[in-house]
């Protein structure tokens, strides 16, 4: 137990310092890719896979690991670079995204690196809208590509984008006076286009207008512009829904930065992320966020938004 607590303390010390740890890996080429260590449960040699009939072509099969059955997604194939060959020599990265555990087939695993989010940048604009990158960074003069896993899952997992809140929640939403909903907007900060689409769709179905930003720095700059214009942040926004992992500035640093600004410190902040595990509660409290929600359950998100906007008796 003391070892676990020490690890929690070490990692929470990174919170608010705009730092992250990346597990670096390769697919079919020498190009290096990265995934946040917080999402990784373990890395293992590719186990025996059982193919499933009528499954997505990017799912190479399922494996029985630690008493459970996990789908193994061929990450190289999923981003359009062809199926991985000689999978018996490959590795599987077991990761937790959006409340579920998946295995990602990779060619090899390199190492873990510690860096700052301000060294992680959005993909170049020339990369187009169809790329699978959510960010890039540079380590030892090499470009590291960070894959938009939400985009991969939206294409591989049926119904990933089509989640809507339930009829019961929908009925509660319709009871809300429209003028109260429209009085202020909701701010969203998320680097994944797929995630922004999910969250925006959910809150717009609830009747709210939205301002969305691709990273914490963009969101913070927007706040500063609002305050410089003489407006109060809580007069413009009901609340902020922020991802944690974002280039330039992560959600933890965005939250702690807002708490240091007198005119912004009272805004309600939901950290809404595919990160999960034992570290989140300590992190959320440390930076001063009001709530943590794991992606993506529209009922929970809608309920949390409504309770904040209209009071806990709603």
C-alpha positions as a Python dict, from the first residue, in 0.01 Angstrom:
ca = {
    (1, 'X'): (0, 0, 0),
    (2, 'X'): (282, 244, 82),
    (3, 'X'): (423, 188, -268),
    (4, 'X'): (90, 275, -427),
    (5, 'X'): (57, 590, -216),
    (6, 'X'): (411, 693, -309),
    (7, 'X'): (328, 654, -680),
    (8, 'X'): (8, 858, -636),
    (9, 'X'): (206, 1130, -460),
    (10, 'X'): (473, 1134, -731),
    (11, 'X'): (219, 1168, -1010),
    (12, 'X'): (-1, 1424, -835),
    (13, 'X'): (311, 1636, -795),
    (14, 'X'): (303, 1676, -1175),
    (15, 'X'): (-48, 1821, -1158),
    (16, 'X'): (-71, 2193, -1227),
    (17, 'X'): (286, 2191, -1360),
    (18, 'X'): (168, 2124, -1716),
    (19, 'X'): (371, 1801, -1733),
    (20, 'X'): (300, 1453, -1867),
    (21, 'X'): (463, 1118, -1923),
    (22, 'X'): (446, 949, -2264),
    (23, 'X'): (497, 586, -2349),
    (24, 'X'): (673, 584, -2686),
    (25, 'X'): (610, 304, -2937),
    (26, 'X'): (647, 220, -3306),
    (27, 'X'): (405, 79, -3557),
    (28, 'X'): (519, -60, -3894),
    (29, 'X'): (794, 198, -3950),
    (30, 'X'): (1062, 374, -3747),
    (31, 'X'): (824, 662, -3670),
    (32, 'X'): (769, 709, -3294),
    (33, 'X'): (422, 754, -3147),
    (34, 'X'): (317, 842, -2793),
    (35, 'X'): (39, 760, -2548),
    (36, 'X'): (-14, 914, -2204),
    (37, 'X'): (118, 678, -1936),
    (38, 'X'): (-188, 750, -1723),
    (39, 'X'): (-398, 558, -1976),
    (40, 'X'): (-173, 253, -1988),
    (41, 'X'): (-245, -45, -1766),
    (42, 'X'): (29, -269, -1895),
    (43, 'X'): (236, -367, -2197),
    (44, 'X'): (282, -730, -2292),
    (45, 'X'): (392, -954, -2575),
    (46, 'X'): (102, -1017, -2810),
    (47, 'X'): (-96, -1308, -2663),
    (48, 'X'): (-284, -1567, -2864),
    (49, 'X'): (-575, -1397, -3039),
    (50, 'X'): (-915, -1544, -3119),
    (51, 'X'): (-1073, -1396, -3430),
    (52, 'X'): (-1436, -1289, -3410),
    (53, 'X'): (-1671, -1329, -3708),
    (54, 'X'): (-1815, -1008, -3855),
    (55, 'X'): (-1592, -785, -3641),
    (56, 'X'): (-1431, -466, -3770),
    (57, 'X'): (-1136, -542, -3995),
    (58, 'X'): (-912, -337, -3764),
    (59, 'X'): (-989, -569, -3471),
    (60, 'X'): (-744, -857, -3499),
    (61, 'X'): (-924, -1063, -3237),
    (62, 'X'): (-981, -1090, -2864),
    (63, 'X'): (-741, -1203, -2594),
    (64, 'X'): (-800, -1343, -2247),
    (65, 'X'): (-596, -1125, -2012),
    (66, 'X'): (-610, -1112, -1630),
    (67, 'X'): (-938, -1301, -1624),
    (68, 'X'): (-1109, -1075, -1880),
    (69, 'X'): (-1163, -1067, -2255),
    (70, 'X'): (-1018, -766, -2436),
    (71, 'X'): (-1051, -663, -2801),
    (72, 'X'): (-716, -607, -2972),
    (73, 'X'): (-717, -321, -3223),
    (74, 'X'): (-447, -314, -3490),
    (75, 'X'): (-343, 49, -3446),
    (76, 'X'): (-137, 62, -3764),
    (77, 'X'): (-432, -62, -3970),
    (78, 'X'): (-676, 168, -3789),
    (79, 'X'): (-484, 480, -3895),
    (80, 'X'): (-473, 360, -4255),
    (81, 'X'): (-119, 223, -4281),
    (82, 'X'): (-197, -144, -4342),
    (83, 'X'): (-230, -451, -4122),
    (84, 'X'): (52, -536, -3884),
    (85, 'X'): (257, -833, -4003),
    (86, 'X'): (406, -1105, -3782),
    (87, 'X'): (189, -1019, -3485),
    (88, 'X'): (355, -1298, -3286),
    (89, 'X'): (653, -1062, -3254),
    (90, 'X'): (441, -758, -3171),
    (91, 'X'): (329, -603, -2843),
    (92, 'X'): (-9, -508, -2700),
    (93, 'X'): (-59, -186, -2503),
    (94, 'X'): (-352, -237, -2265),
    (95, 'X'): (-515, 103, -2209),
    (96, 'X'): (-831, 242, -2057),
    (97, 'X'): (-1030, 491, -2264),
    (98, 'X'): (-1382, 617, -2208),
    (99, 'X'): (-1465, 366, -1932),
    (100, 'X'): (-1356, 62, -2128),
    (101, 'X'): (-1034, -132, -2169),
    (102, 'X'): (-885, -193, -2512),
    (103, 'X'): (-567, -350, -2638),
    (104, 'X'): (-371, -173, -2911),
    (105, 'X'): (-141, -385, -3124),
    (106, 'X'): (194, -209, -3183),
    (107, 'X'): (517, -318, -3346),
    (108, 'X'): (753, -232, -3059),
    (109, 'X'): (774, -26, -2740),
    (110, 'X'): (1056, 224, -2691),
    (111, 'X'): (1059, 401, -2352),
    (112, 'X'): (877, 641, -2120),
    (113, 'X'): (963, 1012, -2137),
    (114, 'X'): (868, 1304, -1914),
    (115, 'X'): (795, 1639, -2080),
    (116, 'X'): (583, 1952, -2057),
    (117, 'X'): (252, 2009, -2234),
    (118, 'X'): (376, 2339, -2376),
    (119, 'X'): (623, 2134, -2582),
    (120, 'X'): (329, 1937, -2722),
    (121, 'X'): (172, 2118, -3017),
    (122, 'X'): (-136, 2070, -3236),
    (123, 'X'): (-77, 1891, -3568),
    (124, 'X'): (46, 2116, -3851),
    (125, 'X'): (-241, 2279, -4038),
    (126, 'X'): (-113, 2127, -4359),
    (127, 'X'): (-186, 1780, -4219),
    (128, 'X'): (-552, 1821, -4316),
    (129, 'X'): (-870, 1718, -4137),
    (130, 'X'): (-845, 1345, -4203),
    (131, 'X'): (-525, 1277, -4011),
    (132, 'X'): (-526, 1067, -3694),
    (133, 'X'): (-309, 1301, -3489),
    (134, 'X'): (-419, 1497, -3189),
    (135, 'X'): (-74, 1647, -3121),
    (136, 'X'): (298, 1629, -3201),
    (137, 'X'): (612, 1689, -2999),
    (138, 'X'): (988, 1661, -3045),
    (139, 'X'): (1228, 1448, -2841),
    (140, 'X'): (1599, 1411, -2920),
    (141, 'X'): (1543, 1587, -3254),
    (142, 'X'): (1274, 1335, -3349),
    (143, 'X'): (908, 1414, -3414),
    (144, 'X'): (670, 1217, -3190),
    (145, 'X'): (313, 1177, -3312),
    (146, 'X'): (29, 1146, -3060),
    (147, 'X'): (-267, 960, -3208),
    (148, 'X'): (-626, 1077, -3163),
    (149, 'X'): (-752, 757, -3003),
    (150, 'X'): (-1108, 893, -2978),
    (151, 'X'): (-1110, 921, -3359),
    (152, 'X'): (-981, 566, -3394),
    (153, 'X'): (-1244, 432, -3154),
    (154, 'X'): (-1521, 627, -3327),
    (155, 'X'): (-1439, 443, -3649),
    (156, 'X'): (-1381, 100, -3498),
    (157, 'X'): (-1638, 80, -3216),
    (158, 'X'): (-2003, 85, -3333),
    (159, 'X'): (-2212, 366, -3184),
    (160, 'X'): (-1917, 551, -3030),
    (161, 'X'): (-2042, 887, -3162),
    (162, 'X'): (-2414, 824, -3150),
    (163, 'X'): (-2460, 823, -2773),
    (164, 'X'): (-2738, 1050, -2655),
    (165, 'X'): (-2886, 1109, -2314),
    (166, 'X'): (-3184, 898, -2213),
    (167, 'X'): (-3552, 982, -2247),
    (168, 'X'): (-3573, 1045, -1871),
    (169, 'X'): (-3292, 1302, -1886),
    (170, 'X'): (-3443, 1452, -2201),
    (171, 'X'): (-3773, 1510, -2019),
    (172, 'X'): (-3590, 1689, -1737),
    (173, 'X'): (-3416, 1912, -1990),
    (174, 'X'): (-3743, 2015, -2152),
    (175, 'X'): (-3872, 2135, -1814),
    (176, 'X'): (-3604, 2403, -1797),
    (177, 'X'): (-3706, 2760, -1892),
    (178, 'X'): (-3541, 2840, -2225),
    (179, 'X'): (-3449, 3192, -2118),
    (180, 'X'): (-3241, 3055, -1830),
    (181, 'X'): (-3058, 2814, -2057),
    (182, 'X'): (-2987, 3084, -2315),
    (183, 'X'): (-2877, 3343, -2059),
    (184, 'X'): (-2519, 3218, -2069),
    (185, 'X'): (-2306, 2981, -2274),
    (186, 'X'): (-2091, 2677, -2194),
    (187, 'X'): (-1719, 2668, -2271),
    (188, 'X'): (-1562, 2347, -2398),
    (189, 'X'): (-1188, 2278, -2419),
    (190, 'X'): (-1079, 1953, -2585),
    (191, 'X'): (-807, 1877, -2838),
    (192, 'X'): (-991, 1584, -2998),
    (193, 'X'): (-1229, 1684, -3278),
    (194, 'X'): (-1435, 1374, -3209),
    (195, 'X'): (-1464, 1454, -2838),
    (196, 'X'): (-1557, 1818, -2907),
    (197, 'X'): (-1827, 1694, -3144),
    (198, 'X'): (-1967, 1458, -2881),
    (199, 'X'): (-1975, 1715, -2601),
    (200, 'X'): (-2103, 1997, -2823),
    (201, 'X'): (-2381, 1778, -2957),
    (202, 'X'): (-2487, 1683, -2605),
    (203, 'X'): (-2503, 2035, -2460),
    (204, 'X'): (-2658, 2184, -2775),
    (205, 'X'): (-2934, 1924, -2754),
    (206, 'X'): (-2990, 2061, -2405),
    (207, 'X'): (-3037, 2408, -2555),
    (208, 'X'): (-2706, 2569, -2461),
    (209, 'X'): (-2488, 2779, -2689),
    (210, 'X'): (-2124, 2671, -2696),
    (211, 'X'): (-1778, 2821, -2734),
    (212, 'X'): (-1522, 2547, -2802),
    (213, 'X'): (-1142, 2553, -2799),
    (214, 'X'): (-875, 2301, -2899),
    (215, 'X'): (-651, 2337, -2594),
    (216, 'X'): (-621, 2495, -2252),
    (217, 'X'): (-414, 2790, -2371),
    (218, 'X'): (-680, 2890, -2627),
    (219, 'X'): (-944, 2866, -2353),
    (220, 'X'): (-736, 3073, -2109),
    (221, 'X'): (-668, 3338, -2374),
    (222, 'X'): (-1044, 3359, -2435),
    (223, 'X'): (-1106, 3410, -2064),
    (224, 'X'): (-847, 3688, -2049),
    (225, 'X'): (-1010, 3865, -2346),
    (226, 'X'): (-1347, 3848, -2173),
    (227, 'X'): (-1206, 3990, -1850),
    (228, 'X'): (-1018, 4266, -2035),
    (229, 'X'): (-1348, 4372, -2191),
    (230, 'X'): (-1485, 4433, -1842),
    (231, 'X'): (-1720, 4136, -1832),
    (232, 'X'): (-1741, 3888, -1548),
    (233, 'X'): (-1668, 3530, -1651),
    (234, 'X'): (-1968, 3390, -1464),
    (235, 'X'): (-2191, 3637, -1653),
    (236, 'X'): (-2078, 3487, -1985),
    (237, 'X'): (-2055, 3114, -1905),
    (238, 'X'): (-2257, 2878, -1692),
    (239, 'X'): (-1953, 2652, -1661),
    (240, 'X'): (-1646, 2509, -1833),
    (241, 'X'): (-1609, 2150, -1954),
    (242, 'X'): (-1242, 2072, -2006),
    (243, 'X'): (-1043, 1773, -2119),
    (244, 'X'): (-724, 1700, -1926),
    (245, 'X'): (-483, 1596, -2202),
    (246, 'X'): (-433, 1889, -2440),
    (247, 'X'): (-135, 2038, -2624),
    (248, 'X'): (9, 2373, -2512),
    (249, 'X'): (-177, 2364, -2179),
    (250, 'X'): (-352, 2071, -2012),
    (251, 'X'): (-681, 2084, -1823),
    (252, 'X'): (-515, 2069, -1483),
    (253, 'X'): (-305, 2376, -1558),
    (254, 'X'): (-603, 2557, -1712),
    (255, 'X'): (-801, 2494, -1393),
    (256, 'X'): (-525, 2601, -1155),
    (257, 'X'): (-459, 2911, -1371),
    (258, 'X'): (-825, 3015, -1355),
    (259, 'X'): (-831, 2967, -977),
    (260, 'X'): (-548, 3221, -950),
    (261, 'X'): (-748, 3492, -1133),
    (262, 'X'): (-985, 3678, -898),
    (263, 'X'): (-1242, 3751, -1171),
    (264, 'X'): (-1243, 3386, -1288),
    (265, 'X'): (-1185, 3180, -975),
    (266, 'X'): (-1557, 3116, -910),
    (267, 'X'): (-1638, 2955, -1246),
    (268, 'X'): (-1761, 2596, -1219),
    (269, 'X'): (-1519, 2355, -1391),
    (270, 'X'): (-1584, 1996, -1495),
    (271, 'X'): (-1278, 1793, -1593),
    (272, 'X'): (-1418, 1554, -1855),
    (273, 'X'): (-1163, 1303, -1979),
    (274, 'X'): (-1091, 956, -2105),
    (275, 'X'): (-828, 933, -1831),
    (276, 'X'): (-943, 721, -1539),
    (277, 'X'): (-796, 537, -1244),
    (278, 'X'): (-693, 592, -883),
    (279, 'X'): (-513, 922, -943),
    (280, 'X'): (-798, 1141, -1066),
    (281, 'X'): (-970, 1228, -739),
    (282, 'X'): (-648, 1352, -582),
    (283, 'X'): (-565, 1551, -895),
    (284, 'X'): (-906, 1714, -926),
    (285, 'X'): (-896, 1833, -565),
    (286, 'X'): (-539, 1956, -596),
    (287, 'X'): (-609, 2192, -888),
    (288, 'X'): (-948, 2307, -758),
    (289, 'X'): (-1185, 2159, -1017),
    (290, 'X'): (-1547, 2114, -910),
    (291, 'X'): (-1608, 1774, -1066),
    (292, 'X'): (-1452, 1489, -1261),
    (293, 'X'): (-1642, 1290, -1524),
    (294, 'X'): (-1502, 1002, -1727),
    (295, 'X'): (-1589, 1014, -2097),
    (296, 'X'): (-1837, 962, -2242),
    (297, 'X'): (-2175, 922, -2072),
    (298, 'X'): (-2418, 1188, -2201),
    (299, 'X'): (-2666, 1120, -1919),
    (300, 'X'): (-2405, 1192, -1653),
    (301, 'X'): (-2277, 1497, -1837),
    (302, 'X'): (-2627, 1637, -1889),
    (303, 'X'): (-2720, 1571, -1527),
    (304, 'X'): (-2407, 1741, -1396),
    (305, 'X'): (-2460, 2044, -1620),
    (306, 'X'): (-2826, 2080, -1524),
    (307, 'X'): (-2758, 2048, -1152),
    (308, 'X'): (-2499, 2323, -1171),
    (309, 'X'): (-2708, 2554, -1388),
    (310, 'X'): (-3037, 2506, -1206),
    (311, 'X'): (-2939, 2390, -860),
    (312, 'X'): (-2910, 2049, -694),
    (313, 'X'): (-3286, 2030, -642),
    (314, 'X'): (-3340, 2015, -1019),
}
